[in-house]
């Protein structure tokens, strides 16, 4: 029986693509993620956003696609020195290094980065 490697659903013989995820089915599932796997992941910046609402919209979309994402930064202080002119806030969305390419494609389809 084929399986979806993303949502792990099982399909009847003859199906080639997951109806929910749109990815090709495989004959055997990869090992399921284990508790603590994220503790070992190296999170890298994938995009920056001017407000928390933008960052959270993309974070939710990534999470729905099975990509863990964290938001770093502050809306209060911004990214500049603030000595000569105020700087806009900058929130940085980070994902596991091995999922950066897929995350960037999803993120760019939702909100324009800074």
N, C-alpha and C positions, 0 to 999 in steps of 0.2 A: 504494500500500500504506500502511495506517495504522501509526503508530509510537506507542510510549509515550514521553511527554516526560520521564518521570522515570528509567526504567531503560534507555530508548532501544532496547527490543526492537521488532522488526518483526513485524507481524501480517498474516494473510491478509485480503483484502477481506471485509467483512461484520462484523468484530469492532468493538466500540465502546468496550470497556473492557479495561485491562490485567489479566490474570488474577493477576499477582503484586502489583501496586501498587494496584489498584483505582481508578486515575485514567482519565479519558477519553482516548481515543486522538486523535492529530492527524495531519493529512496530511503535514506536513513537520516535521522536528525543529528545535528551536532550536539555535543554535551550541553546540558542545561546550565545556565549561569548558577554559580554557587554563592551562598552568602559570603560576603567578604571580598568577592572579586573586585568590586568598585574600590575597595581600600587600596588595591594594588594599581589601579588605573592612574595614568598620568593625564591630567586635564590640561588642555591647551586652549588659548583664546581662539575663537572661530569668527566672531563678529562683535562690533561695538554698537550700542544704541544710546540715543539721547534721553530716554526716559524708561522708567521701570515697566510701564505698560507695554512698550515695544519689546523689551527684553523678555517679559513674562509670556507674551503671545508666542514668541518663537520657542521659548523654553517648553511651553505646553505642547506645541506641535512636535518638537523633537522627542519629548517624553512619550507622546502617543505613537511615535514611530520606533520606540524602543531604544532611543538614544538618551542616556542620562545627560543632563545639562545643569550647570550651576551658574549663578549670576554673581559677578564680583564687581566692586566699585561702589560709588556713592552718588546720589543725586544732589547731595548737599554741597560738597566741596568742589566738584568738577575736577579737571585734570591739569589745569595750569597753575601758575604761581599766585595769581590773583593780585599781584603787586601793581601791574599797570592796567590790566583790563580783566574783567571777569571771564572765566572760561566756562563753556557749557559742561553740564554733567556728562559723564561717560560711564556707562555700564557695560561691562565686558561679559559676554556669554562664552563659557568654556565647556568643552566636551572632551571625552576620552580621545587621546591622540589618534588611535586607530579608526575613529569614526568621524574625523574632521571633514573629509571630502563629502561624505554623504550629508553631514549636518549643514555644511555650507550650501549645498544645493537646495535643501529644504528651507533654510533660513532666507536665502535670496528670493525664494518664491513667495515669501510672506511679507517681509518688511525690508525696505532699503537700509543697508548698514550706514553708519556714519562715514 
